[in-house]
Amino acid sequence: MRQSDPVLLHLLADSHSAIFDYQASKPIGCGAYRAESLEKQYWSLVRNNHYFGFGGHIERVEFWCSDAQPQTPMHVAELLYCESQPAQPQKVDRSGCTVFQFHHHANALSAQERAWLVHHSRRFTLDGPKRSANSVMDCHQDKGFHLFNHDMKLPARPVVIEVVDSHMRELQPLLDALSQKGVIWQVYLQGQSQDVAVDVSYDCYVFGDDLTFQYYEWLLCGNVFSLCLPERGKQSLLTFIDMLMQESNDSEEFLHKLYRAEDWLIQNYYYCPLWRNHFTVTRADNLYGTETNNMGVMSLVNMWLE
């Protein structure tokens, strides 16, 4: 195993929940487990006693990494970035979306400058071989992508962008194209110490099984909400989403109405979806021992992966 395979987390916790930092400076998250140690060759989880659901089945779980290759296909297969995507779409279980997030701070980019970056970034994605994203959610891809504000201007100062080191190769062509139009970039790798405020961050999001819950969580607990919105914008989004929830009769209706909240973020240039299917996950049916007992609970003792 070469990674913290997400299927192992699903064996331990509810499929809709996440894993949060065990020693966070402030309480965050509602997952059944918290991350205790995350090292290159070793990682461990401990049960979250404040979880509101059924909770973890065991108190503490430890994992060690091995370079041994399995004789059969792994349960989770990741298809990461490539220069071009196949003409025929592949059947995948989950797909991710890359985004630009425009941070709010004292000397942040103006709405007109953010609009300029979004319009020209969108034009670049449409002209490229990869599939453009209309929404962070694949189920809203058919909604289209419409920008109504054409009052925009080239950023008047260097733009500070934060990106993960492994994402630089895929992002560089877009940065180069915008540089040719006059943008001056200051690129910082995520985790690198810096003395300046970040204007833009490049990120990727992949959602799990409970789309409504995770979409709702992304809108109100994600980086766009915490890093990109001013206080008045946060309150407006909270009020708007609360209204959408009150108007919805069920989870499916709420999922589709939540796109209006995401569209509000796009129209105000707080964030911009870029490419669809940046990260795809396919799952094979090689998990065994998932039968439940008469209490409706699966036993970890009898589970194994081929």
Secondary structure as GFF3:
##gff-version 3
##sequence-region A 1 306
A	DSSP	alpha_helix	6	12	.	.	.	ID=ss1
A	DSSP	beta_strand	20	21	.	.	.	ID=ss2
A	DSSP	beta_strand	33	38	.	.	.	ID=ss3
A	DSSP	beta_strand	42	47	.	.	.	ID=ss4
A	DSSP	beta_strand	60	64	.	.	.	ID=ss5
A	DSSP	beta_strand	76	79	.	.	.	ID=ss6
A	DSSP	beta_strand	94	102	.	.	.	ID=ss7
A	DSSP	alpha_helix	111	127	.	.	.	ID=ss8
A	DSSP	three_ten_helix	138	143	.	.	.	ID=ss9
A	DSSP	beta_strand	159	163	.	.	.	ID=ss10
A	DSSP	three_ten_helix	165	167	.	.	.	ID=ss11
A	DSSP	alpha_helix	168	180	.	.	.	ID=ss12
A	DSSP	beta_strand	185	189	.	.	.	ID=ss13
A	DSSP	beta_strand	200	206	.	.	.	ID=ss14
A	DSSP	alpha_helix	211	221	.	.	.	ID=ss15
A	DSSP	alpha_helix	223	223	.	.	.	ID=ss16
A	DSSP	pi_helix	224	228	.	.	.	ID=ss17
A	DSSP	alpha_helix	231	247	.	.	.	ID=ss18
A	DSSP	alpha_helix	251	257	.	.	.	ID=ss19
A	DSSP	alpha_helix	259	267	.	.	.	ID=ss20
A	DSSP	beta_strand	271	283	.	.	.	ID=ss21
A	DSSP	beta_strand	287	288	.	.	.	ID=ss22
A	DSSP	three_ten_helix	300	302	.	.	.	ID=ss23
A	DSSP	beta_strand	304	305	.	.	.	ID=ss24
###
